[in-house]
Amino acid sequence: LKIPAIYQNRRNQKYLKLLWEGGKIMTDTITIELTNEHRAQAYIFAKNQKTPDRAKEVYENTLAIVAIKNLLDNLGINNDLSQGFSWNFLGQQIGNIADLYLPDFDGFVECRVIHKTESKCHIPQDIQSDDKLGYLFVELDETYKTAEILGFIEQVSVSELPRSYFQSLDRFLENLESRPVNISELVKRHLETI
């Protein structure tokens, strides 16, 4: 096996070589550094919330989203924060949403936070959908300086998912590779580079 064609990008070859060996991601998890800029953005969203619990939830969701965005950027997978419900004020008010839009696949991934002390990840019923491209699970360190991307699952129909059910990040990439690509988005992006 080799790196799927949609992930090949000269800019990211060095990063990919660190992750891939024999068609598989070399590590079970991937650690992403969270910057002061990431934490500042999370704070901006959190301070608009009505309760401390809700503010913490929005803060952590925002960090999980930027961690997944960072990974996808490094893999050359097109994504758009501005299209997510979690990146606008109304979306932050109505639910525990942590979505990231992937235009090439015309769909969303859900970025769920799980804490180091938790054996299960809570998944609100209102975000469970067959329309999602999948769910990625992110463990934030206590200081919010790093995020560890733990795994993936394609569909969820339970409110609590044990860590043992998380599938490898390879499975996430294979899942994307098997989905139809939004050709109009790819052509648009290609024309923008000309």
KOLROMI-28460 format. One record per atom (N, C-alpha, C, O): residue number from 1; z, x, y; atom name. Coordinates in steps of 0.001 Angstrom, whole numbers, plus 500000, padded with zeros to 6 digits. Example, Ala and Ser with C-alpha at 12.3 -4.5 7.8 and 13.67 -1.06 7.14 Angstrom:
BEGIN
marlo/zz/xx/yy/ropa
1/507800/513190/494310/N
1/507800/512300/495500/CA
1/507800/513200/496700/C
1/508465/514236/496681/O
2/507080/512850/497750/N
2/507140/513670/498940/CA
2/507870/512900/500030/C
2/508039/513409/501138/O
//
This chain:
BEGIN
marlo/zz/xx/yy/ropa
1/500000/500835/498806/N
1/500000/500000/500000/CA
1/500000/500874/501250/C
1/500462/502015/501225/O
2/499475/500321/502340/N
2/499503/501027/503609/CA
2/499996/500071/504678/C
2/500184/498882/504421/O
3/500202/500590/505868/N
3/500655/499751/506964/CA
3/499602/498684/507220/C
3/498432/499021/507400/O
4/499979/497397/507242/N
4/498997/496349/507497/CA
4/498243/496598/508801/C
4/498816/497100/509768/O
5/496966/496249/508824/N
5/496084/496536/509949/CA
5/496614/496007/511277/C
5/496455/496664/512306/O
6/497237/494841/511274/N
6/497685/494283/512552/CA
6/498807/495095/513183/C
6/499113/494904/514360/O
7/499430/496000/512423/N
7/500519/496802/512969/CA
7/500072/498213/513328/C
7/500865/499004/513837/O
8/498820/498530/513070/N
8/498343/499869/513368/CA
8/498036/499962/514848/C
8/497340/499114/515406/O
9/498552/500984/515467/N
9/498404/501169/516894/CA
9/498711/502634/517159/C
9/499801/503105/516832/O
10/497775/503353/517741/N
10/497969/504795/517960/CA
10/499281/505092/518682/C
10/499977/506053/518354/O
11/499607/504268/519657/N
11/500815/504474/520458/CA
11/502065/504457/519592/C
11/503055/505111/519921/O
12/502031/503726/518505/N
12/503221/503537/517689/CA
12/503189/504290/516360/C
12/504086/504111/515536/O
13/502185/505120/516137/N
13/502057/505783/514843/CA
13/503285/506626/514491/C
13/503738/506607/513347/O
14/503826/507365/515463/N
14/504993/508197/515184/CA
14/506178/507326/514735/C
14/506856/507647/513759/O
15/506414/506239/515447/N
15/507499/505329/515109/CA
15/507279/504725/513723/C
15/508206/504642/512917/O
16/506050/504309/513461/N
16/505731/503707/512174/CA
16/505940/504690/511026/C
16/506422/504302/509962/O
17/505582/505957/511230/N
17/505768/506953/510180/CA
17/507239/507103/509827/C
17/507588/507375/508678/O
18/508103/506922/510826/N
18/509536/507001/510559/CA
18/510019/505817/509728/C
18/510963/505940/508948/O
19/509365/504669/509900/N
19/509805/503451/509223/CA
19/509145/503225/507872/C
19/509773/502700/506952/O
20/507882/503620/507746/N
20/507099/503268/506573/CA
20/506949/504431/505616/C
20/506741/505573/506027/O
21/507056/504130/504356/N
21/506738/505095/503310/CA
21/506254/504304/502108/C
21/506973/503457/501577/O
22/505046/504582/501688/N
22/504504/503885/500528/CA
22/504394/502389/500711/C
22/504538/501630/499752/O
23/504133/501946/501968/N
23/503952/500524/502221/CA
23/505241/499747/502379/C
23/505217/498517/502425/O
24/506360/500434/502464/N
24/507647/499752/502628/CA
24/508425/500368/503777/C
24/508293/501558/504064/O
25/509229/499554/504427/N
25/510117/500075/505451/CA
25/511160/500935/504737/C
25/511753/500519/503741/O
26/511369/502141/505267/N
26/512218/503115/504575/CA
26/513701/502782/504649/C
26/514474/503251/503813/O
27/514113/501995/505616/N
27/515524/501674/505754/CA
27/515751/500194/505488/C
27/514860/499370/505694/O
28/516945/499870/505031/N
28/517280/498462/504816/CA
28/517461/497738/506143/C
28/517149/496553/506263/O
29/517966/498459/507139/N
29/518186/497885/508461/CA
29/517605/498842/509498/C
29/517328/500005/509207/O
30/517428/498335/510698/N
30/516921/499157/511802/CA
30/517862/498973/512979/C
30/518183/497847/513361/O
31/518302/500089/513552/N
31/519199/500048/514698/CA
31/518390/500211/515980/C
31/517567/501118/516098/O
32/518635/499324/516931/N
32/517957/499320/518224/CA
32/519000/499587/519308/C
32/520068/498975/519318/O
33/518680/500499/520211/N
33/519581/500780/521334/CA
33/519427/499684/522381/C
33/518313/499317/522756/O
34/520560/499166/522845/N
34/520566/498183/523916/CA
34/520892/498914/525218/C
34/521881/499643/525292/O
35/520073/498719/526227/N
35/520207/499451/527484/CA
35/521049/498670/528492/C
35/521381/497504/528279/O
36/521385/499341/529593/N
36/522077/498668/530688/CA
36/521234/497511/531224/C
36/521769/496470/531607/O
37/519925/497699/531249/N
37/519018/496644/531705/CA
37/519099/495416/530786/C
37/519105/494282/531265/O
38/519161/495639/529492/N
38/519306/494521/528542/CA
38/520613/493771/528784/C
38/520640/492541/528827/O
39/521701/494536/528942/N
39/523007/493904/529159/CA
39/523058/493173/530498/C
39/523695/492125/530609/O
40/522387/493722/531522/N
40/522349/493065/532830/CA
40/521615/491723/532742/C
40/522059/490731/533318/O
41/520492/491697/532020/N
41/519754/490448/531848/CA
41/520602/489421/531091/C
41/520629/488244/531450/O
42/521281/489869/530057/N
42/522150/488970/529287/CA
42/523269/488420/530171/C
42/523629/487248/530063/O
43/523816/489265/531043/N
43/524879/488835/531951/CA
43/524371/487769/532922/C
43/525060/486783/533184/O
44/523158/487972/533457/N
44/522572/486995/534388/CA
44/522483/485622/533726/C
44/522843/484612/534331/O
45/522004/485587/532483/N
45/521903/484312/531778/CA
45/523294/483740/531466/C
45/523515/482536/531590/O
46/524213/484599/531067/N
46/525549/484144/530658/CA
46/526354/483569/531818/C
46/527092/482601/531639/O
47/526219/484152/532997/N
47/527050/483695/534123/CA
47/526701/482284/534587/C
47/527468/481674/535331/O
48/525556/481759/534159/N
48/525161/480391/534521/CA
48/525714/479336/533572/C
48/525398/478155/533717/O
49/526523/479734/532616/N
49/527041/478797/531626/CA
49/528379/478214/532080/C
49/529096/478822/532874/O
50/528703/477029/531565/N
50/529885/476297/532026/CA
50/531190/476738/531379/C
50/532256/476581/531975/O
51/531123/477287/530167/N
51/532358/477682/529482/CA
51/532251/479143/529028/C
51/531146/479652/528836/O
52/533386/479813/528857/N
52/533364/481201/528376/CA
52/532723/481332/526980/C
52/532002/482295/526720/O
53/532983/480371/526091/N
53/532381/480431/524753/CA
53/530863/480334/524830/C
53/530151/481080/524158/O
54/530375/479417/525648/N
54/528933/479260/525806/CA
54/528326/480500/526471/C
54/527229/480921/526104/O
55/529024/481081/527435/N
55/528541/482293/528106/CA
55/528400/483445/527106/C
55/527422/484191/527139/O
56/529390/483579/526221/N
56/529324/484643/525204/CA
56/528153/484398/524248/C
56/527447/485334/523873/O
57/527954/483156/523863/N
57/526856/482805/522958/CA
57/525501/483157/523584/C
57/524650/483755/522926/O
58/525305/482788/524845/N
58/524044/483073/525540/CA
58/523877/484579/525724/C
58/522775/485102/525559/O
59/524952/485278/526062/N
59/524910/486736/526226/CA
59/524446/487403/524927/C
59/523535/488232/524937/O
60/525074/487038/523824/N
60/524731/487644/522537/CA
60/523330/487238/522065/C
60/522597/488065/521523/O
61/522963/485990/522266/N
61/521607/485552/521892/CA
61/520552/486347/522651/C
61/519545/486764/522079/O
62/520790/486553/523938/N
62/519846/487311/524758/CA
62/519699/488731/524227/C
62/518584/489246/524143/O
63/520805/489367/523868/N
63/520737/490728/523327/CA
63/520017/490766/521980/C
63/519279/491708/521693/O
64/520232/489749/521162/N
64/519524/489692/519873/CA
64/518014/489570/520099/C
64/517223/490202/519400/O
65/517632/488768/521061/N
65/516203/488582/521365/CA
65/515582/489888/521852/C
65/514501/490264/521398/O
66/516254/490585/522772/N
66/515652/491827/523286/CA
66/515609/492907/522207/C
66/514723/493762/522228/O
67/516544/492880/521270/N
67/516498/493836/520152/CA
67/515270/493575/519282/C
67/514559/494508/518908/O
68/515025/492316/518964/N
68/513845/491973/518158/CA
68/512575/492274/518951/C
68/511603/492777/518386/O
69/512568/491977/520241/N
69/511406/492303/521086/CA
69/511134/493799/521041/C
69/509982/494212/520912/O
70/512168/494608/521144/N
70/512011/496064/521108/CA
70/511376/496505/519794/C
70/510456/497323/519792/O
71/511860/495968/518683/N
71/511286/496310/517379/CA
71/509815/495910/517317/C
71/508968/496709/516915/O
72/509513/494681/517712/N
72/508138/494198/517651/CA
72/507219/495005/518567/C
72/506079/495297/518205/O
73/507713/495364/519752/N
73/506930/496213/520659/CA
73/506593/497541/519992/C
73/505457/498010/520063/O
74/507584/498140/519346/N
74/507362/499422/518680/CA
74/506403/499316/517501/C
74/505733/500288/517150/O
75/506338/498155/516902/N
75/505405/497943/515788/CA
75/504035/497459/516269/C
75/503123/497270/515465/O
76/503896/497258/517582/N
76/502619/496804/518126/CA
76/502357/495331/517909/C
76/501203/494902/517920/O
77/503410/494541/517711/N
77/503258/493100/517497/CA
77/503487/492386/518830/C
77/504571/492452/519409/O
78/502449/491707/519298/N
78/502471/491023/520576/CA
78/503561/489956/520594/C
78/503696/489184/519644/O
79/504350/489912/521690/N
79/505387/488898/521841/CA
79/505545/488557/523312/C
79/505129/489326/524178/O
80/506145/487406/523599/N
80/506253/486930/524979/CA
80/507594/486236/525191/C
80/507806/485113/524735/O
81/508496/486925/525893/N
81/509821/486360/526178/CA
81/509720/485065/526987/C
81/510455/484111/526731/O
82/508819/485036/527954/N
82/508774/483920/528900/CA
82/508426/482581/528255/C
82/508682/481531/528845/O
83/507847/482600/527054/N
83/507482/481351/526383/CA
83/508621/480746/525566/C
83/508510/479615/525094/O
84/509706/481484/525398/N
84/510824/481000/524599/CA
84/511714/480037/525365/C
84/511897/480178/526574/O
85/512265/479064/524664/N
85/513216/478135/525274/CA
85/514464/478871/525735/C
85/515083/478495/526731/O
86/514828/479910/525015/N
86/516050/480645/525334/CA
86/515909/481499/526585/C
86/516903/482031/527081/O
87/514697/481640/527102/N
87/514483/482492/528274/CA
87/514346/481673/529548/C
87/513980/482208/530595/O
88/514639/480371/529466/N
88/514624/479571/530688/CA
88/515951/478827/530813/C
88/516652/478589/529829/O
89/516265/478474/532036/N
89/517567/477895/532344/CA
89/517862/476644/531530/C
89/518950/476521/530969/O
90/516918/475716/531455/N
90/517141/474469/530730/CA
90/517387/474734/529241/C
90/518294/474153/528645/O
91/516586/475602/528653/N
91/516762/475930/527240/CA
91/518135/476511/526949/C
91/518725/476243/525902/O
92/518641/477310/527883/N
92/519963/477909/527702/CA
92/521069/476860/527788/C
92/522152/477055/527237/O
93/520804/475762/528468/N
93/521810/474719/528634/CA
93/521878/473756/527451/C
93/522931/473177/527184/O
94/520760/473582/526740/N
94/520708/472499/525755/CA
94/521077/472890/524331/C
94/521338/472012/523509/O
95/521107/474170/524019/N
95/521433/474485/522636/CA
95/521596/475959/522358/C
95/521361/476805/523221/O
96/521997/476248/521150/N
96/522201/477621/520679/CA
96/520854/478143/520161/C
96/520624/478250/518956/O
97/519978/478461/521117/N
97/518605/478862/520809/CA
97/518438/480340/521113/C
97/518942/480833/522122/O
98/517731/481048/520240/N
98/517446/482474/520443/CA
98/516039/482762/519908/C
98/515869/483493/518932/O
99/515044/482176/520564/N
99/513680/482253/520054/CA
99/512834/483271/520812/C
99/513103/483592/521969/O
100/511814/483766/520134/N
100/510861/484712/520723/CA
100/509471/484310/520242/C
100/509237/484143/519045/O
101/508553/484157/521196/N
101/507202/483681/520893/CA
101/506289/484847/520515/C
101/506278/485885/521176/O
102/505516/484653/519424/N
102/504514/485622/518980/CA
102/503140/484983/519164/C
102/502694/484229/518299/O
103/502456/485274/520287/N
103/501198/484594/520605/CA
103/500107/484774/519555/C
103/499332/483847/519316/O
104/500028/485937/518928/N
104/498977/486164/517937/CA
104/499115/485240/516732/C
104/498150/485022/516000/O
105/500306/484701/516527/N
105/500560/483805/515396/CA
105/500885/482391/515862/C
105/501167/481503/515058/O
106/500840/482203/517184/N
106/501090/480909/517807/CA
106/502358/480256/517264/C
106/502356/479092/516862/O
107/503450/481040/517262/N
107/504713/480517/516754/CA
107/505898/481344/517215/C
107/505750/482369/517880/O
108/507070/480871/516843/N
108/508329/481481/517269/CA
108/509088/482076/516090/C
108/509054/481544/514981/O
109/509774/483191/516348/N
109/510796/483679/515431/CA
109/512141/483367/516076/C
109/512269/483387/517300/O
110/513116/483086/515269/N
110/514474/482822/515744/CA
110/515301/484074/515482/C
110/515285/484611/514374/O
111/516027/484543/516503/N
111/516806/485783/516437/CA
111/518289/485411/516380/C
111/518890/485103/517409/O
112/518875/485439/515198/N
112/520239/484945/515013/CA
112/521247/486080/514988/C
112/521040/487099/514328/O
113/522341/485890/515715/N
113/523426/486865/515788/CA
113/524403/486625/514644/C
113/524780/485491/514351/O
114/524800/487717/514008/N
114/525887/487674/513032/CA
114/526824/488834/513382/C
114/526375/489933/513708/O
115/528116/488572/513308/N
115/529098/489611/513650/CA
115/529485/490402/512408/C
115/529396/489908/511284/O
116/529909/491616/512629/N
116/530265/492532/511540/CA
116/531293/491919/510591/C
116/531254/492172/509387/O
117/532198/491127/511117/N
117/533270/490552/510307/CA
117/532853/489279/509569/C
117/533616/488753/508758/O
118/531654/488789/509844/N
118/531208/487533/509243/CA
118/530394/487788/507975/C
118/529546/488680/507932/O
119/530667/486997/506957/N
119/529898/487107/505715/CA
119/528719/486137/505700/C
119/527819/486254/504868/O
120/528733/485173/506635/N
120/527658/484184/506735/CA
120/527210/484076/508184/C
120/527989/484298/509111/O
121/525946/483732/508362/N
121/525393/483503/509695/CA
121/525280/481998/509930/C
121/524727/481270/509105/O
122/525807/481546/511055/N
122/525705/480135/511426/CA
122/524309/479861/511989/C
122/523827/480581/512864/O
123/523677/478821/511477/N
123/522341/478440/511933/CA
123/522388/476960/512302/C
123/522415/476097/511425/O
124/522397/476667/513612/N
124/522489/475268/514041/CA
124/521352/474428/513469/C
124/520216/474891/513363/O
125/521666/473205/513108/N
125/520679/472321/512499/CA
125/519507/472058/513443/C
125/518370/471909/512994/O
126/519779/472001/514752/N
126/518704/471663/515685/CA
126/517654/472769/515852/C
126/516607/472527/516453/O
127/517914/473977/515332/N
127/516885/475024/515390/CA
127/516204/475245/514039/C
127/515278/476049/513937/O
128/516645/474551/513025/N
128/516020/474692/511704/CA
128/514702/473938/511712/C
128/514663/472734/511965/O
129/513624/474656/511433/N
129/512301/474049/511512/CA
129/511323/474778/510603/C
129/511352/476004/510504/O
130/510464/474022/509945/N
130/509405/474613/509130/CA
130/508326/475248/509998/C
130/507507/476024/509506/O
131/508323/474918/511296/N
131/507311/475447/512206/CA
131/507591/476886/512640/C
131/506706/477550/513178/O
132/508791/477364/512414/N
132/509139/478732/512823/CA
132/508432/479750/511927/C
132/508138/479482/510762/O
133/508171/480913/512500/N
133/507600/482022/511729/CA
133/508673/482685/510873/C
133/508364/483475/509981/O
134/509913/482366/511144/N
134/511014/482903/510361/CA
134/512234/483149/511220/C
134/512247/482876/512420/O
135/513265/483676/510570/N
135/514555/483938/511196/CA
135/514902/485401/510943/C
135/514877/485864/509803/O
136/515227/486125/512013/N
136/515651/487519/511909/CA
136/517125/487581/512282/C
136/517572/486889/513197/O
137/517882/488417/511565/N
137/519326/488467/511738/CA
137/519738/489793/512362/C
137/519345/490868/511910/O
138/520548/489681/513426/N
138/520905/490830/514241/CA
138/522422/490932/514336/C
138/523103/489967/514682/O
139/522941/492127/514019/N
139/524372/492399/514162/CA
139/524567/493272/515395/C
139/524034/494378/515476/O
140/525337/492762/516351/N
140/525618/493504/517580/CA
140/526909/494294/517416/C
140/527876/493793/516841/O
141/526930/495529/517919/N
141/528183/496272/517861/CA
141/529142/495707/518924/C
141/528718/494972/519815/O
142/530415/496049/518825/N
142/531438/495466/519695/CA
142/531239/495804/521164/C
142/531668/495048/522036/O
143/530592/496935/521450/N
143/530377/497354/522840/CA
143/529026/496895/523377/C
143/528701/497137/524539/O
144/528253/496243/522544/N
144/526916/495759/522903/CA
144/525976/496898/523316/C
144/525131/496731/524195/O
145/526137/498041/522677/N
145/525248/499180/522961/CA
145/524160/499332/521906/C
145/523128/499953/522160/O
146/524388/498770/520728/N
146/523360/498806/519690/CA
146/523284/497456/518979/C
146/524237/496678/518944/O
147/522116/497226/518422/N
147/521882/496023/517616/CA
147/521259/496490/516311/C
147/520303/497266/516310/O
148/521800/496019/515216/N
148/521262/496373/513912/CA
148/520513/495167/513354/C
148/521093/494099/513154/O
149/519222/495351/513106/N
149/518417/494268/512556/CA
149/518586/494322/511045/C
149/518152/495268/510388/O
150/519225/493286/510510/N
150/519679/493290/509117/CA
150/518667/492743/508127/C
150/518598/493211/506991/O
151/517883/491762/508542/N
151/516984/491155/507576/CA
151/516291/489932/508120/C
151/516306/489658/509320/O
152/515692/489214/507217/N
152/514784/488119/507549/CA
152/514899/487030/506485/C
152/515260/487298/505339/O
153/514591/485813/506881/N
153/514359/484741/505924/CA
153/513309/483817/506531/C
153/513318/483552/507733/O
154/512417/483337/505692/N
154/511278/482558/506188/CA
154/511687/481161/506628/C
154/511280/480707/507698/O
155/512488/480471/505818/N
155/512908/479118/506152/CA
155/514390/478954/505872/C
155/514956/479611/504998/O
156/515007/478056/506639/N
156/516436/477783/506489/CA
156/516643/476275/506457/C
156/516046/475534/507237/O
157/517491/475842/505551/N
157/517829/474413/505499/CA
157/519334/474205/505313/C
157/519778/473137/504893/O
158/520104/475241/505631/N
158/521566/475165/505546/CA
158/522156/475635/506876/C
158/521510/476369/507624/O
159/523376/475212/507163/N
159/523988/475591/508441/CA
159/524668/476960/508386/C
159/524937/477553/509431/O
160/524948/477466/507191/N
160/525528/478804/507053/CA
160/524798/479538/505943/C
160/524695/479051/504816/O
161/524291/480718/506279/N
161/523516/481502/505336/CA
161/524243/482810/505032/C
161/524466/483612/505938/O
162/524619/483039/503756/N
162/525299/484292/503398/CA
162/524388/485508/503615/C
162/523170/485418/503462/O
163/524989/486626/503968/N
163/524243/487875/504163/CA
163/523408/488223/502932/C
163/522320/488787/503051/O
164/523915/487886/501762/N
164/523213/488244/500525/CA
164/521844/487561/500413/C
164/521024/487970/499591/O
165/521588/486538/501216/N
165/520302/485844/501194/CA
165/519268/486497/502109/C
165/518079/486190/502025/O
166/519725/487402/502986/N
166/518780/488056/503892/CA
166/517778/488858/503082/C
166/518151/489593/502168/O
167/516514/488715/503418/N
167/515459/489487/502776/CA
167/515141/490701/503645/C
167/515540/490768/504808/O
168/514428/491648/503073/N
168/514131/492890/503779/CA
168/513172/492642/504945/C
168/512477/491628/505002/O
169/513160/493588/505855/N
169/512230/493515/506968/CA
169/510789/493634/506481/C
169/509872/493144/507139/O
170/510583/494278/505340/N
170/509252/494296/504724/CA
170/508749/492873/504527/C
170/507587/492568/504796/O
171/509624/492023/504061/N
171/509255/490634/503785/CA
171/508815/489927/505065/C
171/507903/489100/505036/O
172/509459/490247/506186/N
172/509061/489682/507477/CA
172/507623/490086/507805/C
172/506808/489244/508181/O
173/507315/491373/507662/N
173/505968/491855/507963/CA
173/504931/491258/507007/C
173/503826/490907/507421/O
174/505294/491147/505734/N
174/504389/490522/504762/CA
174/504151/489054/505115/C
174/503038/488548/504972/O
175/505192/488382/505571/N
175/505083/486982/505966/CA
175/504115/486831/507147/C
175/503277/485930/507155/O
176/504235/487712/508136/N
176/503305/487653/509267/CA
176/501877/487940/508814/C
176/500933/487270/509232/O
177/501737/488936/507963/N
177/500405/489328/507482/CA
177/499717/488173/506762/C
177/498490/488076/506790/O
178/500480/487300/506121/N
178/499892/486200/505344/CA
178/499567/484977/506197/C
178/498935/484034/505721/O
179/499996/484994/507456/N
179/499774/483828/508329/CA
179/498439/483945/509065/C
179/497947/485046/509309/O
180/497856/482780/509417/N
180/496628/482825/510212/CA
180/496922/483417/511592/C
180/497982/483184/512173/O
181/495976/484174/512089/N
181/496110/484793/513401/CA
181/495419/483921/514433/C
181/494362/483350/514163/O
182/496014/483817/515615/N
182/495459/483069/516731/CA
182/494331/483912/517339/C
182/494580/484762/518194/O
183/493109/483678/516901/N
183/491952/484480/517301/CA
183/491745/484459/518811/C
183/491431/485495/519396/O
184/491911/483311/519453/N
184/491679/483233/520897/CA
184/492636/484154/521652/C
184/492253/484754/522656/O
185/493872/484270/521179/N
185/494834/485167/521820/CA
185/494427/486622/521625/C
185/494544/487422/522553/O
186/493953/486978/520439/N
186/493509/488355/520195/CA
186/492307/488709/521056/C
186/492249/489806/521611/O
187/491346/487799/521177/N
187/490157/488050/522005/CA
187/490568/488196/523464/C
187/490097/489097/524158/O
188/491443/487313/523930/N
188/491927/487378/525308/CA
188/492582/488727/525589/C
188/492311/489346/526617/O
189/493436/489181/524687/N
189/494123/490460/524859/CA
189/493124/491615/524848/C
189/493253/492559/525626/O
190/492128/491538/523963/N
190/491114/492584/523898/CA
190/490308/492647/525200/C
190/490032/493737/525703/O
191/489933/491494/525744/N
191/489160/491460/526988/CA
191/489961/492010/528162/C
191/489392/492604/529078/O
192/491265/491817/528140/N
192/492116/492343/529204/CA
192/492172/493860/529206/C
192/492446/494470/530240/O
193/491914/494476/528056/N
193/491970/495945/527968/CA
193/490648/496601/528337/C
193/490577/497821/528485/O
194/489607/495800/528485/N
194/488279/496355/528806/CA
194/488168/496610/530294/C
194/487130/497076/530765/O
//
